Amino acid sequence: MSLKIRLTRGGAKKRPYYRIVVADSRSPRDGRFIEKVGTYDPMKPKDDAGRVILDIEKIQAWLAKGAQPTDRVLRFLDAAGLLKRPARNNPQKAVPGKKAQERAEAKAAAAAAGEGEAA
């Protein structure tokens, strides 16, 4: 059984509230879970202490049993000092797409042709 430490959504429409739970990875997002280990309220200010509440002992116990946190929960655990989140590096992210490169080349060619006529 693959265990995940993940968020389940609650709250009203446009007013999200999340519980941090340990669940089987095959169960639905808001479905069955094993244990609640914290809460996350994104509507509170970022500097509010009640925005993210974690039960550190329970989380450490589940991590020792092999539970894997999702990306968002890993951010919370990194901020709490429990786990280290690896830095990501994607040098291809800033490269424009194929169509944008073609448009830039066409624009440069048109500008070069315009300068050639003026000279």
N, C-alpha and C positions, 0 to 999 in steps of 0.2 A: 504494500500500500504506500503510495507516494503522498507525502504530506506537504501541504503548503501553508505558510503563514501569509494571509491575504486579507483584503478589505471586503466587507459586505456592505451594500448600500442600504440605508434606511432614510427616514425623514420624508418630508412632503416634496411635491414638485417644486423645483427651483430652490429647495432648502435641503441640500444633502447633509447626511450625517452617516459616518461610517463606523462599523465595529471592526476591530482587528481580531481575526479568528484563526484558529488552526483547523484546517479542513482537508479532507481527501481531495486530491487534485481533480478527480472525476466528478465531484459533486457540483451542482450549479452555484453560480456566484452568490446568490442570496438564499441558497438552500441549506441543506444539512451541514452542520459543522460539529467539531469535536469539543472545542473549548474556546471561550472568549478570553483574549489576552490583552485587550486594550480598546481605546476609542480614538477617533480622529474627527474633529469638527472643523471643516474648512471655512465655515462662516465666521469663526472667531479671528481676531487679528493675529498676525504671525508671531508677535512677541508675547501672546497670552499663554500662560502656563497650562491652561485647560484645553488648548488646541489639540495636542497629542498627549494621551495618557497611556502609558505602557506598564504592564505588570512584569517587571524585569525578571523575577524568579521563574515565573511560568514560561516566559519566552526562552530563557537560558535552558530550561529543562527540555523544551520541545526541540530546540536547536541541537541539543546533545542526542536526542532520539533520531535526528536526521531530517527534521522539517526544513524546507527551503523557503526563504522569504521571497515575495515578489519584488519587483523593482521599487515600487512606491514604499513598501514596508521596509525594504533595505535602506532607503533614505532615512526613514525614521530611526532605525536601529543605529545607523551611522551617526546621526545627530546625538543619540543617547550614549554613544561610545561602546555599544555592544559588538558590532561588526564593522569591518572596514569595507566601504564600497569602492570597487576598483574604478579608476578614472577611465573614461571612454575617450577614444581618439579615432575620429573618422575624417581623414583628410579629404575624402571624396565628397563630403557633405556640402562644401562651399562651391564646388565646381558646377557651373551652369549645365542645364540639360542640352541634349543634342540640338533641339530646335532653337534654343536661345543662342547657342554657339553659331549656328548657321546665320541667324539674324545679325549677330554682331559682325561676322565676317562680311556679310552683304553690305552692312552699313559702312564698314571700314573701306571696302572696295569702292563704294559710291563716293565716299569722301576723298579717296585718293584720285578717282577719276575727275572729280570736281576741281581739285587742286591742279591737276594736269592741264585742264582747259584754261584756268586762270593764268597760268604761267606762260 
